[in-house]
Amino acid sequence: MTLAILAYLGPLLLLLIFITSTAANVATLKVLSAPNILQVGAVENIFVECLGCSGANLDVQVLAKNFPTESNQLASAHVTLTSPNFQAFATIKIPAKDFINDPQLKQHVVLEARFSDGTSLKKEVMVSFQAGYIFIQTDKPLYTPNTRVQYRMFGVTPSMAPISDDNDDASIINIHIVATVSLISGLYGNFYELPEIVSNGMWRVVASFQNNKHLNYSAEFEVKDYVLPGFEIKMTVERNFFYVEDKELSVDIQATYLFGQHVEGSTYVVFGIFDHNKEKHSLPASFQRLLLNKGKTKATLTREHILETYPEVEDLTGSSIYVSVSVLTQSGSEMVDAEKQGITIVNSPYTLHLTNTPKYFKPLMSFEVVVYAENPDGSPAKDLDLLVNPGGVSATTGRNGIARVPVNPPEHLNKLAISVSEGVTFVVIVRTNNPQVSDGREASATMTAVAYSSTLKSYLHIGVGSSDVQSRGQLVKFGRISTELLSVVLMLKVTKEMMPSFRIVAFYHDRGEVVSDAIWVDVEDTCMGSLKLGLKDGPKIHRPGDTFHYKITGDPGATVGLVAVDKGVYVLNNKHRLTQKKVWDIVQRYDTGCTPGGGLNGMQVFADAGLLFRSQNLETDNRHELKCPVSATRAKRESHVWDLRTTLLSEFAEPLACQCCLDGMSDTPLSYSCARRREYVLDGQLCADAFLRCCEEMAKLKAESKTEALLLARSQNMDIEFKDIGEIRTRTEFPESWLWMQYKLPLCTKENCMTTSLDKEVPLKDSITTWHLTGISLSPTHGICIDDSFTIVVQKDFFLDLRLPYSAVRGEQIEVKAVLHNYLSDEITAQVSLKEIPGVCSTASKRGQHVETVTVAAGGTLSVPFILIPMKHGRFPVEVKAWVAKLSLEDGVQRVLLVVEKYIVPHTPRSSQIYVT
């Protein structure tokens, strides 16, 4: 028996092929196979074969002609089939100029294979204009008005090679609809200036190829008024769901400064419920005040907390729990709020899916059930015990939530399927097998498998001996084996062309019938090539302004784009970064295959795998839709939504009063008193009272927290150690992103090298933070690779942080805070100086500077407040310096205060777009 194998778009893949046939003989069969959707403008592999041929070589001409008249030859290629396999790929590229660029119009070509013995095989094939992918990177995911958005575009072919032919329409894009530009080596970069008056909300950079303007690729970013936080709050739970019979839910809370030190202070926690109508309801009994110990604490929601508001927990099944946290530093200098959502209340802790299980079984052969188990938040449920029927087979999910379970169809169905040509089915039932969960609450899934239909009762089965191992709608490999055995074991090396997933299609010819099977294999989301960012040498912790030596290692000849982003940006918004997983998710979206494997019969196996098949007497049905009738992939889940909330809702039952209380507790860029802010509340007396109550409580809390710090401050007339503060270096550069650079890695200097490196150095900016470095490489041979694992910590033993509001109103009194950090082992006495600001009234006015002496505890922080009253609108530099003369410790910071005539709440639309079409 001769078996042909197609791999349809390192590690080794164990391939098990089981064959059963009543009589397997070989007859001469000419074969033409290709993707059943051909991409216009892309290089396509067309498979031709002669099964049963021997002796002299066989020439084949592959043609693509216009449909239906075949009067115009669009592309052609010649190949020679040689002994022993008589198989080959012919490579063609169909130009776009002969088609109408209209996505609503279904267009086709005629694909023909002319064999030198006179045989001609023709097939009508649908075409698509999706001739590649565009990936877009912005320098950060969050912007304020009147700032610059920098972006890069990476254009690649379906094989992930850079698009670089300036004469090819696929390499041309339009910027802001009117200006056309070309990708250079697959890359294009530019910027967009956000105006000062701008719509807040979600924006998109939208791009498309010139030859397919109807297919858009985009990258999102957010525009709003904000100030970067000084620290981040992380909340983790052991399980991201609450089982209706659970006694409690614990949440670990950790507060860490952006430069890595832990935060000391108080944490205010309240839990709540998102009901079935997506409305929020706090659980007043759950309110807790906790102290941070080395930046950590734990909050607990008990079943009793829920029962005080909801007597029946089971009625909340399908709702979710949220936890709101506010952390106030020990010095009272800053409060940061965070919220964790999506802790689902469930009857059964897990959901089971059988979408990757083939829909067809082969009589007398084992049937592989592929189970995907997920937690309520959509994450994989690992180490979960399962029970699969028929057969009562036990299995356990892996770290990816997947279990592959071979089961045997019932014997009477095997006999029936052999005697009856079609319509035989059997039911697969999978459920979790947890002895601690009652039978009625075990998760389960059911599917019906249909018997493969073979006139001659010949069957073929492919099984994969490992998990997590088409590719991108392209044929990438072929081969043939001859065997008289009923089973064959092959080792197939997984190569870069097979990422992010691929299909294996195997078939043989038996007395005029083609017997086939296919299987879909997922590959781990890694790079096709390599990219690594790292330190060349020097300390792991740097100081502001230090020279930073870094090393880029990757594929020879690759172009690498870099960016460094302040960790504080990702604390506020971490959703819109371009990652390797997002790259492969976009690629996988255009998979032309429609099932995880198998098919009703030999021809349907090819069609479901996204392939056409044509021989002298057999062919697949013509495809007329770009999309599959039923998606075989799991639905994409929405990301969790993180909003900023504060607490103290327990006094209010009315939804309106709760919302007004939230408004009162929220931060404002202005320095209005609570009573003044209450004047702008227009929703009635109940709302105004709730607003004032919550606003004053929060103001009191902040005031109490900083009282101790203020008592430590002494008059400038006492024991000042004078210093020429002009000698103190002032830090002024605090970009949220920088290092927006592109480099080209050198080519190999020796034969067959895998990687090359580039050493660079650059002075660090003035921020004391953690910088996240992201590198994206585009290689002529290995596609896109993203490394976002590299961080740089910048810190000093003694420094100050100047906290300013995003903006202030002319004539209003505001408070700015100089926060001193002392990470020495001893208490220190420091002087703090505020420089006079022309156009702004302060304690330094008409004096040149105002100096205070303060004491900062060992390993502690201290907030020193200053009152400012801006008298003009505009931008004003606020400069504060601090020093400890005896220890030669010093620091200075200058930030710009934006002063406006009046504060206008910006309009916030659903979304805005920058078109790059």
Secondary structure in CASP SS format (residue, H / E / C, confidence):
PFRMAT SS
TARGET T0000
AUTHOR 0000-0000-0000
METHOD secondary structure of the structure
MODEL  1
M C 1.00
T E 1.00
L E 1.00
A E 1.00
I E 1.00
L E 1.00
A E 1.00
Y E 1.00
L C 1.00
G C 1.00
P C 1.00
L E 1.00
L E 1.00
L E 1.00
L E 1.00
L E 1.00
I E 1.00
F E 1.00
I E 1.00
T E 1.00
S C 1.00
T C 1.00
A C 1.00
A C 1.00
N C 1.00
V C 1.00
A C 1.00
T C 1.00
L E 1.00
K E 1.00
V E 1.00
L E 1.00
S E 1.00
A E 1.00
P E 1.00
N C 1.00
I E 1.00
L E 1.00
Q E 1.00
V C 1.00
G C 1.00
A C 1.00
V E 1.00
E E 1.00
N E 1.00
I E 1.00
F E 1.00
V E 1.00
E E 1.00
C E 1.00
L E 1.00
G C 1.00
C C 1.00
S C 1.00
G C 1.00
A C 1.00
N C 1.00
L E 1.00
D E 1.00
V E 1.00
Q E 1.00
V E 1.00
L E 1.00
A E 1.00
K E 1.00
N E 1.00
F C 1.00
P C 1.00
T C 1.00
E C 1.00
S C 1.00
N C 1.00
Q E 1.00
L E 1.00
A E 1.00
S E 1.00
A E 1.00
H E 1.00
V E 1.00
T E 1.00
L E 1.00
T C 1.00
S C 1.00
P C 1.00
N C 1.00
F C 1.00
Q E 1.00
A E 1.00
F E 1.00
A E 1.00
T E 1.00
I E 1.00
K E 1.00
I C 1.00
P C 1.00
A C 1.00
K C 1.00
D C 1.00
F C 1.00
I C 1.00
N C 1.00
D C 1.00
P C 1.00
Q C 1.00
L C 1.00
K C 1.00
Q C 1.00
H E 1.00
V E 1.00
V E 1.00
L E 1.00
E E 1.00
A E 1.00
R E 1.00
F E 1.00
S C 1.00
D C 1.00
G C 1.00
T C 1.00
S E 1.00
L E 1.00
K E 1.00
K E 1.00
E E 1.00
V E 1.00
M E 1.00
V E 1.00
S E 1.00
F C 1.00
Q C 1.00
A C 1.00
G C 1.00
Y E 1.00
I E 1.00
F E 1.00
I E 1.00
Q E 1.00
T E 1.00
D C 1.00
K C 1.00
P C 1.00
L E 1.00
Y E 1.00
T C 1.00
P C 1.00
N C 1.00
T C 1.00
R E 1.00
V E 1.00
Q E 1.00
Y E 1.00
R E 1.00
M E 1.00
F E 1.00
G E 1.00
V E 1.00
T C 1.00
P C 1.00
S C 1.00
M C 1.00
A C 1.00
P E 1.00
I C 1.00
S C 1.00
D C 1.00
D C 1.00
N C 1.00
D C 1.00
D H 1.00
A H 1.00
S H 1.00
I E 1.00
I E 1.00
N E 1.00
I E 1.00
H C 1.00
I C 1.00
V C 1.00
A E 1.00
T E 1.00
V E 1.00
S E 1.00
L C 1.00
I E 1.00
S C 1.00
G C 1.00
L E 1.00
Y E 1.00
G E 1.00
N E 1.00
F E 1.00
Y E 1.00
E E 1.00
L C 1.00
P C 1.00
E C 1.00
I C 1.00
V C 1.00
S C 1.00
N C 1.00
G E 1.00
M E 1.00
W E 1.00
R E 1.00
V E 1.00
V E 1.00
A E 1.00
S E 1.00
F E 1.00
Q C 1.00
N C 1.00
N E 1.00
K E 1.00
H E 1.00
L E 1.00
N E 1.00
Y E 1.00
S E 1.00
A E 1.00
E E 1.00
F E 1.00
E E 1.00
V E 1.00
K C 1.00
D C 1.00
Y C 1.00
V C 1.00
L C 1.00
P C 1.00
G C 1.00
F E 1.00
E E 1.00
I E 1.00
K E 1.00
M E 1.00
T E 1.00
V C 1.00
E C 1.00
R C 1.00
N C 1.00
F E 1.00
F E 1.00
Y E 1.00
V C 1.00
E C 1.00
D C 1.00
K C 1.00
E E 1.00
L E 1.00
S E 1.00
V E 1.00
D E 1.00
I E 1.00
Q E 1.00
A E 1.00
T E 1.00
Y E 1.00
L C 1.00
F C 1.00
G C 1.00
Q C 1.00
H E 1.00
V C 1.00
E C 1.00
G E 1.00
S E 1.00
T E 1.00
Y E 1.00
V E 1.00
V E 1.00
F E 1.00
G E 1.00
I E 1.00
F E 1.00
D C 1.00
H C 1.00
N C 1.00
K C 1.00
E C 1.00
K E 1.00
H E 1.00
S E 1.00
L C 1.00
P H 1.00
A H 1.00
S H 1.00
F C 1.00
Q E 1.00
R E 1.00
L E 1.00
L E 1.00
L C 1.00
N E 1.00
K C 1.00
G C 1.00
K E 1.00
T E 1.00
K E 1.00
A E 1.00
T E 1.00
L E 1.00
T E 1.00
R H 1.00
E H 1.00
H H 1.00
I H 1.00
L H 1.00
E C 1.00
T C 1.00
Y C 1.00
P C 1.00
E C 1.00
V H 1.00
E H 1.00
D H 1.00
L H 1.00
T C 1.00
G C 1.00
S C 1.00
S E 1.00
I E 1.00
Y E 1.00
V E 1.00
S E 1.00
V E 1.00
S E 1.00
V E 1.00
L E 1.00
T E 1.00
Q C 1.00
S C 1.00
G C 1.00
S C 1.00
E C 1.00
M E 1.00
V E 1.00
D E 1.00
A E 1.00
E E 1.00
K E 1.00
Q E 1.00
G E 1.00
I E 1.00
T E 1.00
I E 1.00
V E 1.00
N C 1.00
S C 1.00
P C 1.00
Y C 1.00
T E 1.00
L E 1.00
H E 1.00
L C 1.00
T C 1.00
N C 1.00
T C 1.00
P C 1.00
K C 1.00
Y E 1.00
F E 1.00
K C 1.00
P C 1.00
L C 1.00
M C 1.00
S C 1.00
F E 1.00
E E 1.00
V E 1.00
V E 1.00
V E 1.00
Y E 1.00
A E 1.00
E E 1.00
N C 1.00
P C 1.00
D C 1.00
G C 1.00
S C 1.00
P E 1.00
A C 1.00
K C 1.00
D C 1.00
L C 1.00
D E 1.00
L E 1.00
L E 1.00
V E 1.00
N E 1.00
P C 1.00
G C 1.00
G C 1.00
V E 1.00
S E 1.00
A E 1.00
T E 1.00
T C 1.00
G C 1.00
R C 1.00
N C 1.00
G C 1.00
I E 1.00
A E 1.00
R E 1.00
V E 1.00
P E 1.00
V E 1.00
N C 1.00
P C 1.00
P C 1.00
E H 1.00
H H 1.00
L H 1.00
N H 1.00
K H 1.00
L H 1.00
A H 1.00
I H 1.00
S H 1.00
V C 1.00
S C 1.00
E C 1.00
G C 1.00
V C 1.00
T E 1.00
F E 1.00
V E 1.00
V E 1.00
I E 1.00
V E 1.00
R E 1.00
T E 1.00
N C 1.00
N C 1.00
P C 1.00
Q C 1.00
V C 1.00
S C 1.00
D H 1.00
G H 1.00
R H 1.00
E C 1.00
A C 1.00
S E 1.00
A E 1.00
T E 1.00
M E 1.00
T E 1.00
A E 1.00
V E 1.00
A E 1.00
Y C 1.00
S C 1.00
S C 1.00
T C 1.00
L C 1.00
K C 1.00
S C 1.00
Y E 1.00
L E 1.00
H E 1.00
I E 1.00
G E 1.00
V E 1.00
G C 1.00
S C 1.00
S C 1.00
D C 1.00
V C 1.00
Q C 1.00
S E 1.00
R C 1.00
G C 1.00
Q E 1.00
L E 1.00
V E 1.00
K E 1.00
F E 1.00
G E 1.00
R E 1.00
I E 1.00
S E 1.00
T C 1.00
E C 1.00
L C 1.00
L C 1.00
S E 1.00
V E 1.00
V E 1.00
L E 1.00
M E 1.00
L E 1.00
K E 1.00
V C 1.00
T C 1.00
K H 1.00
E H 1.00
M H 1.00
M C 1.00
P C 1.00
S E 1.00
F E 1.00
R E 1.00
I E 1.00
V E 1.00
A E 1.00
F E 1.00
Y E 1.00
H E 1.00
D E 1.00
R C 1.00
G C 1.00
E E 1.00
V E 1.00
V E 1.00
S E 1.00
D E 1.00
A E 1.00
I E 1.00
W E 1.00
V E 1.00
D E 1.00
V C 1.00
E C 1.00
D C 1.00
T C 1.00
C C 1.00
M C 1.00
G C 1.00
S C 1.00
L E 1.00
K E 1.00
L E 1.00
G E 1.00
L E 1.00
K C 1.00
D C 1.00
G C 1.00
P C 1.00
K C 1.00
I E 1.00
H E 1.00
R C 1.00
P C 1.00
G C 1.00
D C 1.00
T E 1.00
F E 1.00
H E 1.00
Y E 1.00
K E 1.00
I E 1.00
T E 1.00
G E 1.00
D C 1.00
P C 1.00
G C 1.00
A C 1.00
T E 1.00
V E 1.00
G E 1.00
L E 1.00
V E 1.00
A E 1.00
V E 1.00
D E 1.00
K H 1.00
G H 1.00
V H 1.00
Y H 1.00
V H 1.00
L H 1.00
N C 1.00
N C 1.00
K C 1.00
H C 1.00
R C 1.00
L C 1.00
T C 1.00
Q H 1.00
K H 1.00
K H 1.00
V H 1.00
W H 1.00
D H 1.00
I H 1.00
V H 1.00
Q H 1.00
R C 1.00
Y C 1.00
D C 1.00
T C 1.00
G C 1.00
C C 1.00
T C 1.00
P C 1.00
G E 1.00
G C 1.00
G C 1.00
L C 1.00
N C 1.00
G H 1.00
M H 1.00
Q H 1.00
V H 1.00
F H 1.00
A H 1.00
D H 1.00
A C 1.00
G C 1.00
L E 1.00
L E 1.00
F E 1.00
R E 1.00
S C 1.00
Q C 1.00
N C 1.00
L C 1.00
E E 1.00
T C 1.00
D C 1.00
N C 1.00
R C 1.00
H C 1.00
E C 1.00
L C 1.00
K C 1.00
C C 1.00
P C 1.00
V C 1.00
S C 1.00
A C 1.00
T C 1.00
R C 1.00
A C 1.00
K C 1.00
R C 1.00
E C 1.00
S C 1.00
H C 1.00
V C 1.00
W C 1.00
D C 1.00
L C 1.00
R C 1.00
T C 1.00
T C 1.00
L C 1.00
L C 1.00
S C 1.00
E C 1.00
F C 1.00
A C 1.00
E C 1.00
P H 1.00
L H 1.00
A H 1.00
C H 1.00
Q H 1.00
C H 1.00
C H 1.00
L H 1.00
D H 1.00
G H 1.00
M H 1.00
S C 1.00
D C 1.00
T C 1.00
P C 1.00
L C 1.00
S C 1.00
Y C 1.00
S C 1.00
C H 1.00
A H 1.00
R H 1.00
R H 1.00
R H 1.00
E C 1.00
Y C 1.00
V C 1.00
L C 1.00
D C 1.00
G C 1.00
Q H 1.00
L H 1.00
C H 1.00
A H 1.00
D H 1.00
A H 1.00
F H 1.00
L H 1.00
R H 1.00
C H 1.00
C H 1.00
E H 1.00
E H 1.00
M H 1.00
A H 1.00
K H 1.00
L H 1.00
K H 1.00
A H 1.00
E H 1.00
S H 1.00
K H 1.00
T H 1.00
E H 1.00
A H 1.00
L H 1.00
L H 1.00
L H 1.00
A C 1.00
R E 1.00
S C 1.00
Q C 1.00
N C 1.00
M C 1.00
D C 1.00
I C 1.00
E C 1.00
F C 1.00
K C 1.00
D C 1.00
I H 1.00
G H 1.00
E H 1.00
I C 1.00
R C 1.00
T E 1.00
R E 1.00
T C 1.00
E C 1.00
F C 1.00
P C 1.00
E C 1.00
S E 1.00
W E 1.00
L E 1.00
W E 1.00
M E 1.00
Q E 1.00
Y E 1.00
K E 1.00
L C 1.00
P C 1.00
L C 1.00
C C 1.00
T C 1.00
K C 1.00
E C 1.00
N C 1.00
C C 1.00
M C 1.00
T C 1.00
T E 1.00
S E 1.00
L E 1.00
D E 1.00
K E 1.00
E E 1.00
V E 1.00
P E 1.00
L C 1.00
K C 1.00
D C 1.00
S C 1.00
I C 1.00
T C 1.00
T E 1.00
W E 1.00
H E 1.00
L E 1.00
T E 1.00
G E 1.00
I E 1.00
S E 1.00
L E 1.00
S E 1.00
P C 1.00
T C 1.00
H C 1.00
G E 1.00
I E 1.00
C E 1.00
I E 1.00
D E 1.00
D E 1.00
S E 1.00
F E 1.00
T E 1.00
I E 1.00
V E 1.00
V E 1.00
Q C 1.00
K C 1.00
D C 1.00
F E 1.00
F E 1.00
L E 1.00
D E 1.00
L E 1.00
R E 1.00
L C 1.00
P C 1.00
Y C 1.00
S C 1.00
A E 1.00
V E 1.00
R C 1.00
G C 1.00
E C 1.00
Q C 1.00
I E 1.00
E E 1.00
V E 1.00
K E 1.00
A E 1.00
V E 1.00
L E 1.00
H E 1.00
N E 1.00
Y C 1.00
L C 1.00
S C 1.00
D C 1.00
E C 1.00
I E 1.00
T E 1.00
A E 1.00
Q E 1.00
V E 1.00
S E 1.00
L E 1.00
K E 1.00
E C 1.00
I C 1.00
P C 1.00
G C 1.00
V E 1.00
C E 1.00
S C 1.00
T C 1.00
A C 1.00
S C 1.00
K C 1.00
R C 1.00
G C 1.00
Q E 1.00
H E 1.00
V E 1.00
E E 1.00
T E 1.00
V E 1.00
T E 1.00
V E 1.00
A C 1.00
A C 1.00
G C 1.00
G C 1.00
T E 1.00
L E 1.00
S E 1.00
V E 1.00
P E 1.00
F E 1.00
I E 1.00
L E 1.00
I E 1.00
P E 1.00
M C 1.00
K C 1.00
H C 1.00
G E 1.00
R E 1.00
F E 1.00
P E 1.00
V E 1.00
E E 1.00
V E 1.00
K E 1.00
A E 1.00
W E 1.00
V E 1.00
A H 1.00
K H 1.00
L H 1.00
S C 1.00
L E 1.00
E E 1.00
D E 1.00
G E 1.00
V E 1.00
Q E 1.00
R E 1.00
V E 1.00
L E 1.00
L E 1.00
V E 1.00
V E 1.00
E C 1.00
K C 1.00
Y C 1.00
I C 1.00
V C 1.00
P C 1.00
H C 1.00
T C 1.00
P C 1.00
R C 1.00
S E 1.00
S E 1.00
Q E 1.00
I E 1.00
Y E 1.00
V E 1.00
T C 1.00
END
